[in-house]
Amino acid sequence: MRIHAVKLGPCLTSKGYIRIGDKECEYNRNFQLIIHTKLDNPHFPPELQAQTTLINFTVTPVGLEEQLLGQVVSRERPDLEALKMELTTQQNHFKIELKRLEDDLLSRLSAAHGNFLGDISLVEQLENAKSTAAHIQYKVVEARENETEINEARELYRPAAERASLLFFIINDLSKINPMYQFSLKAFNSVFNKAMERAEWDEDVRTRVQTLTETITYSVFLYCSQGLFERDKLTFLSHTAFQILLKQGLIDAQEFDFLLRFHVEACKVSPVSFLSPHAWGAIKTISTMEDFNGLDKDIESSPKRWRKIVESSCPEKERLPQDWKNKSSLQKLIIFRALRPDRITYTLRNFVEEAMGTKYVDAARLEFNQLYEDSGPSTPVFFILSPGVDPLKDVEKLGLKLGFSIEQGTLHNISLGQGQEEVAERVLSNASKLGHWVILQNVHLVARWLPSLDALLETAAVDSHPNYRVFITGEPAPSPEQHVIPRGILDNAIKITNEPPTGMNASLHAALNNFSQDTLDMCSREQEFNSMFFSVCFFHASVTERRKFGPQGWNHNYPFSTGDLTISASILYNYLEANTKSMQVPWEDLCYLFGEIMYGGHITDGWDRRLCKTYLQEFMHPKMFEGELFLSPGFLSPPFMDYSGYHSYIDEHVPSENPTLYGLHPNAELECLTVTSDNLLQTLLELQPQDSSREEGAAQSSEEKVKSVIQDILEKLPEEYNMAEITTKTTERTPYILVCFQECECMNLLLAEIRKSLNVLDLGLKGELTISSSMETLQSALFNDSVPDSWARLAYPSTKTLAQWFNDLMCSCRELDSWTQDLVLPAVVWLSGLFNPQSFLTAVLQSIARKNQWALDKVSLTVDVTKKTKDDFGHPPREGAYIHGLFMEGARWDTQSGVISEAVMRDLTPAMPVLYVRAVPADEQELKNTYECPVYCTKQRGSTYVWTLHLRTKQPPAKWILAGVALLLSV
């Protein structure tokens, strides 16, 4: 069966029908055309005689807009739609009548013989046809005039349909953020119709249309936001606001594109003390744009005014100096992204509030009974689970109120897994007939059965009892690749998220809520048990809440649970009871059990294990019995009190939420907010349309942009290194020379892959090659300014944008060019630019060990932090090497004192001076008053671990361990 072209209106139900030729075909809610074919061939087995094929298609914004416009007009002006239908029928009738006359005349003329003018009846027919045609022509002109008037009246309602169409495609893209965010056109249409019903009536058509547009927008926002996690709500709101403003032409598309991509030129120094070199680089880049000319000079000439904004706790509420305060909201967003990237989420919130209204930003969560009203037999409720929250309490509470409970046999609660699928199928079938409620818990655990459940939910809803309801719970997958819940289940369901409150105060209360006064009364050593019990609860709250600080909190995300806490409390009770005679507290045993087994059992990273043990050493201390133990700055361990007293103590004495509660520097919160802001803007960039046509107001189409990136990279890309020529420059094969050869070989592999993949994609975009999936992935990465996976696999770890990453690549090539000229070790090695920095540091150990004839396993790397920069060195040291390109996170290096020191506010990753690394015998290494500092490639830490360096400190190492201090090669 061959289909040349299919024009489809959107499917607003679970199935729709279209005509292809003389056949009526189905299409489903997943935008798939359903083709049924039957083969009358005896050579095929029976199961292949009838086949069903699904062909994917796309609903276009224009097609959907027309469909929705028809619905709006049908509701608002049914007379117009009736007239339009009548005109359409009339026009079809005229066409049929003209065709009949034409066919009849042609038939009579072809049958006529001789002079047909003598055939009176034929001549009369010709006259009749002429007058009929003239009458039809008059009617057609009249119909066209009427149609024009009708279309003009219909066009008044187009803004509402246009907005609704835009909103559907916005929410349809949310699945790119999380596959749980699926919304069907059928569900959207239901929200759309209910919004039109709720919209306040007004006689004035334009006012009515404005009211319709706003009501539709807010209804869709409420419907979607209740099923989004908190972290994604601002993304959805911002995306909606920007798309509406772009559609209305109220913001500049090029400025918006710049805000999202934000290409920043690197700067080594900043002329003003309150801006980091990176921030100054951003200001210099912005100043090249026409509307921002002179921004850099104004900051330099009026530093006091700008310092006030940069150092403000809420800079988004400050007025910009001079004429900069008159800039548009979008232009202010661009300036704030340079000055205070950590406050972008707050600035965006203000932007949305200004563009769409306060009610969008301050929207209260809908009560469950309100959400229940929108459910039905064919519309289940899907609870997206979060740790520590039981959403089914609301279901059971409402069920009791409406007469549905487990005791009465009208509410069925099934926890899936362990062969419960058949039970669930039987219960669903019966409940649909009897009008009962069914709860299906943890559907993510039965991935293989879910397609059957999808089909069962659809069939059970047909001709079901009106009281029949299904409530489903499931956890989101850790990654999109592991997502298992079918789209059909999520599409039509009302999705609800319910997240627990965060912060030390809430977590401490939640930890205590796992116990009661009976827990505190059960131990004979009551005073000791209570004090230590509270410390264990504080430890639990600390390790769980610390996760929000990302890699600086923990290298990996561990599933610490309330089970760890309750069992730890039992262990504490058992060990204190076992030592009642000696009255000793087994501190070491308890710390080992908690830190290595209970909580430590989850931990897979050695540095994270060190952090866990350090927390316990700080919290499990005899000082607590004397009332002198500070669990965090400003928070003294509570004295002996009862259960309710501890809850009151938490409310009265826990400091306001800040990183110092967890031992981190306040900069950790700025880093966390900056990462959140960068991720939000990157997500917005990925949500932008990427079709080949040029968007209104855009300087380039997506295809033109990608071609421009390809051309730019290929022009700058250096040639590969001639390894045959380089290896013949010397017969020596020292560790340093071997590292140089390895780096050149790695660079050649990367350069070859970049050149090959870009040339292939270029041919594809020209139409000379078929676009493959790998080419599409590469094109998407280039458009989004991200490093393609095929390149990243051959390169060193990096979290930078494509433009920044390519600049680093060029710098690495220049370093290698210098090194390969004479194969002499550079005066100062840029460690960050090496593919394998571990091999270079190992080469330092090997070269010194060979020179001094030391056993390699008996030497260690030691480091001396100099007071100089790279330009101060003209030649390498006699042994060892000078290295640069490292940054410190969580603290700073005090060059004058030569020790680790407290970080400066807003300087998140200060650069380190040049480091002198060399090898010494392990037993001679000076370890006293040093901090064992891990070195990582990127801020992601974890698997990017490189080495461990011992840095001098006057403070106890525990301070820097809790602060998450580390050295990074790339920021």
ABEGO torsion letter per residue (X at the ends): XBBABBBBBBBABABBBBBBEABBBBBBAAGBBBBBBBBBBAABBAAAABBBBBBBBBBBAAAAAAAAAAAAAAAABAAAAAAAAAAAAAAAAAAAAAAAAAAAAAAAAAABBEBAAABAAAAAAAAAAAAAAAAAAAAAAAAAAAAAAAAAAAAAAAAAAAAAAAAAAAAAAAAAABAABBBBAAAAAAAAAAAAAABBBBABAAAAAAAAAAAAAAAAAAAAAAABBAAAAAAAAAAAAAAAAAAAGABBAAAAAAAAAGBBBBBABBABAABBAAAAAAAAAAAABAAABGAAAAAAABAAAAAAAAABABAAABBBBEAAAABBAAAAAAAAAAABAAAAAAAAAAAAAAAAEAAAAABBBBBAAAAAAABBAABBBBBBBBBGBBAAAAAAAAAAAAGBBAAAGABBBBBBEGGAAAAAAAAAAAAAAAGBBBBBBGAAABAAAAAAAAAAAAAAABGBBAABBBBBBBBBBABAAABABBAAAAAABBBBBBBBBBEAAAAAAAAAAABBAAAAAABABAAAAAAAAAAAAAAAAAAAAAAAAEAAABABBBBBBAAAAAAAAAAAAAAAAAAAAAGBBBAAAAAAAAAAAAAAAABABAAAAAAAAAAAAAABBAAAAAGABBABBGBBBBBBBBAAAAAAAAAAABBBBBAAAAGBBAAAAAAAAAAAAAAAAAAAAAABBABABBBBGBABBAAAAAAAAAAAAAAABBBBBBAAAAAAABABBBAAAAAAAAAAAAAAAAAAAAAAAAAAAAAAAAGABBBBAAAAAAAAAAAAGBBBAAAAAABBBBABBAAAAAAAAAAAAAAAAAAAAAGBBBABBBAAABABAAAAAAAAAAAAAAAAGBBAAABBBBBBBBABBAAABABBBABEBBBBGBBBBGBBBBAAAGBBBBBBBGBABBBBBBBBBBBBBAAABBABGBBBBBBBABAAEEAABABBBBBBBABBAAAAAAAGBBBBABX
